[in-house]
Each structure stands twice: as C-alpha cells, then as structure tokens.
Amino acid sequence: MKRGYASGEARKERILAAALMEFAENGYRGASLARIAERVELSQAGLLHHFKSKELLLVAVLDYRDELDTRKFDLGSAGGIDALRALADVVEHNSRVPGLVQLFSVISGEAVTPDHPGHAWARRRYRRLRADVAAALRTGAERGELRSGLDAEAHADRLIAMMDGLQTQWLIDPDRVDMAAIFRGYVDDLITVLRPV
C-alpha cells in the first residue's frame, strides 16, 4: 500500500515538473496536455487521471513552483536581515528562469478576474507571502536586528510590489532592467533604514 502511494506521489511530482516546463515554455494557453503526457510517458487519459483538467493542473503547478521556492529559500527560519537577503536571492534565481517568471506574471495578471482558474491560488499566495515576509520582519525586530515598532505589513507589501513590478519591467526590457541588482540595492537600502538607530 505504502509503495503504491509513494510511486503515485512520485508520478505526480514528475507530471508537475513536466507541466511546469511545458507552461514555462509555451504559456498556459499554448501548453498542451498531450505534450505534458508525452514528457512523462503517459497517455492523456492517464494524465487526466491525476489532474482532472488543464486548469487544475495549472493550479497544482503554481503550488508546486511555490513549494520548490520555499524549500530553496526558507524565509520562516531565516527571519530579519537574512530573510530580506533571501528575498534578493529569490529574485536572483528568477533572473535565470525567465520562462517561469513569464508564466507567473501572465497567470497573476489573468488571475485578477474572479472566474480565472488561478484566482483563488493568487489570492492565497499573496496572503501567505505577505504574512511570511511580515513575520520575518517582526522576527528581525524581536532579535534587535531591525528597529522595533516597524510596520511589518506595510514593508511586506512594498517588498512584494517591488519584486513583481521589477519582474514585469525585466520581462519587457531585460537589456535595460537588471532585476536582481536593482532589487538587491532596494533590500540593502531597506536594511539601512530599518536597522536600530
């Protein structure tokens, strides 16, 4: 029983990894369930056994991508200045995967309409991200790395807005916008402002 569950979970992870690449290369509209199935050596019916629709697969892929980032860049255990630097590392990493950043940006833009399959995912993600960043900033204040009384939620909102805004500018004009360097500079300035006086 356990072995069957483990192999089923491994198959799902292979599907998610293949779908992530397909969506990154071709966007949501251009992605093909048939190509995803082919990448993992399944029939399309076999793929649909695990994920009932392209929309549900998209949401699972977006969650999977966030999980990979969370494993790689753990804000929760870092806290404070280390968490701010981890955010800069996320942006640096994203500068090396433009297809994934483009997919995220397109899906986030489309997800503003309540009937989009990614709408609930986007709302959950932003709420979780704001809470995680704010908690990391409060941890820094509790440790004495950052000044007490800082408005953690407002700073979290600004950090996320800066990340997303830079991503859009970088996707549109990558030769003129060095997303990673600009964001790292913003984080360095913020650390200077937020250090105890």
C-alpha positions as CSV (number, residue, x, y, z in Angstrom):
1,M,0.0,0.0,0.0
2,K,2.7,2.4,1.0
3,R,4.8,1.6,-2.1
4,G,1.8,2.2,-4.4
5,Y,1.2,5.6,-2.7
6,A,4.9,6.5,-3.0
7,S,5.0,5.6,-6.6
8,G,1.8,7.6,-7.2
9,E,3.2,10.6,-5.5
10,A,6.5,10.3,-7.5
11,R,4.5,10.1,-10.7
12,K,2.5,13.2,-9.7
13,E,5.8,15.0,-9.0
14,R,7.1,14.0,-12.4
15,I,3.9,15.3,-14.0
16,L,4.2,18.6,-12.2
17,A,7.8,19.0,-13.2
18,A,7.0,18.3,-16.8
19,A,3.9,20.6,-16.7
20,L,6.0,23.3,-15.2
21,M,8.4,23.1,-18.1
22,E,5.6,23.0,-20.6
23,F,3.8,26.0,-19.1
24,A,7.1,27.9,-18.9
25,E,8.0,27.2,-22.5
26,N,4.6,27.7,-24.1
27,G,2.4,29.7,-21.6
28,Y,-0.9,28.5,-20.2
29,R,-2.8,28.9,-23.5
30,G,-0.1,27.3,-25.6
31,A,0.6,24.4,-23.3
32,S,-0.6,21.0,-24.4
33,L,-1.8,18.2,-22.2
34,A,-0.7,15.8,-24.9
35,R,2.9,17.1,-24.8
36,I,2.9,17.0,-20.9
37,A,1.6,13.4,-21.0
38,E,4.3,12.5,-23.6
39,R,7.1,14.0,-21.5
40,V,6.1,11.7,-18.6
41,E,5.3,8.7,-20.8
42,L,1.6,8.6,-20.0
43,S,-1.4,8.7,-22.2
44,Q,-3.5,11.9,-22.0
45,A,-6.2,9.9,-20.2
46,G,-3.5,8.7,-17.7
47,L,-2.5,12.3,-17.1
48,L,-6.2,13.3,-16.6
49,H,-6.5,10.5,-14.0
50,H,-4.1,12.5,-11.8
51,F,-5.3,16.0,-12.8
52,K,-8.9,16.3,-14.0
53,S,-8.4,19.4,-16.2
54,K,-5.8,21.7,-17.5
55,E,-7.0,24.4,-15.1
56,L,-6.5,22.1,-12.1
57,L,-3.1,21.1,-13.4
58,L,-2.1,24.7,-13.7
59,V,-3.0,25.5,-10.1
60,A,-1.1,22.4,-8.9
61,V,1.9,23.5,-11.0
62,L,1.8,27.0,-9.4
63,D,1.6,25.5,-5.9
64,Y,4.5,23.1,-6.9
65,R,6.6,26.1,-8.0
66,D,6.0,27.9,-4.8
67,E,6.9,24.8,-2.8
68,L,10.2,24.5,-4.7
69,D,11.0,28.1,-3.9
70,T,10.0,27.6,-0.3
71,R,12.3,24.6,0.0
72,K,15.2,26.6,-1.5
73,F,14.6,30.0,0.1
74,D,13.1,29.5,3.6
75,L,12.1,32.9,5.0
76,G,10.5,31.3,8.0
77,S,13.6,30.0,9.7
78,A,15.8,32.9,8.5
79,G,13.9,36.0,9.8
80,G,15.2,39.5,9.9
81,I,18.0,40.6,7.7
82,D,18.7,37.0,6.5
83,A,15.1,36.9,5.2
84,L,15.5,40.1,3.3
85,R,18.6,38.8,1.7
86,A,16.8,35.5,0.9
87,L,14.2,37.6,-1.0
88,A,17.0,39.1,-3.0
89,D,18.3,35.6,-3.7
90,V,14.8,34.6,-4.9
91,V,14.9,37.5,-7.4
92,E,18.5,36.5,-8.5
93,H,17.3,32.9,-9.0
94,N,14.2,34.2,-11.0
95,S,16.5,36.1,-13.3
96,R,17.9,32.7,-14.5
97,V,14.4,31.2,-15.3
98,P,12.7,33.8,-17.5
99,G,10.1,31.3,-18.8
100,L,8.8,30.6,-15.3
101,V,8.8,34.3,-14.4
102,Q,6.8,35.0,-17.5
103,L,4.3,32.2,-16.7
104,F,3.9,33.6,-13.2
105,S,3.4,37.1,-14.4
106,V,0.9,36.2,-17.1
107,I,-1.1,33.9,-14.7
108,S,-1.0,36.6,-12.0
109,G,-2.3,39.2,-14.4
110,E,-5.0,37.0,-15.8
111,A,-6.0,35.8,-12.3
112,V,-7.3,39.3,-11.3
113,T,-10.7,38.1,-12.7
114,P,-12.7,36.0,-10.2
115,D,-13.6,33.4,-12.8
116,H,-10.0,32.6,-13.8
117,P,-8.7,29.1,-12.6
118,G,-5.7,30.7,-10.9
119,H,-7.7,33.5,-9.0
120,A,-8.0,31.6,-5.7
121,W,-4.4,30.4,-5.9
122,A,-3.1,34.0,-6.5
123,R,-5.1,35.4,-3.6
124,R,-3.9,32.6,-1.3
125,R,-0.3,33.0,-2.5
126,Y,-0.2,36.8,-1.9
127,R,-1.8,36.5,1.5
128,R,0.7,33.8,2.5
129,L,3.6,35.7,1.1
130,R,2.6,39.0,2.8
131,A,2.2,37.1,6.1
132,D,5.5,35.3,5.8
133,V,7.5,38.4,4.9
134,A,5.8,40.4,7.7
135,A,6.6,37.7,10.2
136,A,10.2,37.6,9.1
137,L,10.5,41.3,9.6
138,R,8.9,41.1,13.1
139,T,11.3,38.3,13.9
140,G,14.2,40.7,13.0
141,A,12.7,43.4,15.2
142,E,12.4,40.9,18.1
143,R,16.0,39.9,17.7
144,G,17.1,43.5,17.7
145,E,18.4,43.4,14.1
146,L,15.7,45.7,12.9
147,R,14.1,48.6,14.7
148,S,11.2,47.9,17.0
149,G,7.8,49.4,16.0
150,L,8.4,48.9,12.3
151,D,5.2,48.4,10.2
152,A,6.0,44.9,9.1
153,E,2.8,44.5,6.9
154,A,3.5,47.8,5.0
155,H,7.1,46.9,4.4
156,A,6.0,43.4,3.2
157,D,3.5,44.9,0.8
158,R,6.2,47.3,-0.6
159,L,8.8,44.5,-0.9
160,I,6.3,42.3,-2.9
161,A,5.2,45.2,-5.1
162,M,8.9,45.9,-5.9
163,M,9.6,42.3,-6.7
164,D,6.5,42.0,-9.0
165,G,7.0,45.4,-10.6
166,L,10.6,44.7,-11.4
167,Q,9.7,41.3,-12.8
168,T,7.3,43.0,-15.3
169,Q,9.9,45.6,-16.3
170,W,12.6,43.0,-16.7
171,L,10.4,40.7,-18.8
172,I,9.5,43.6,-21.1
173,D,13.1,45.1,-21.4
174,P,15.7,42.7,-20.0
175,D,18.6,44.5,-21.6
176,R,17.8,47.7,-19.7
177,V,16.5,46.4,-16.3
178,D,18.8,44.4,-14.1
179,M,16.1,43.0,-11.9
180,A,18.4,41.2,-9.4
181,A,20.8,44.2,-8.9
182,I,18.0,46.7,-8.5
183,F,16.2,44.6,-6.0
184,R,19.3,43.8,-4.0
185,G,20.0,47.5,-3.9
186,Y,16.5,48.1,-2.6
187,V,16.9,45.5,0.1
188,D,20.3,47.0,1.1
189,D,18.7,50.4,1.4
190,L,15.8,49.0,3.4
191,I,18.1,47.2,5.8
192,T,19.9,50.5,6.4
193,V,16.6,52.3,7.0
194,L,15.3,49.5,9.3
195,R,18.4,49.0,11.4
196,P,18.0,50.2,15.0
197,V,19.3,53.8,15.5
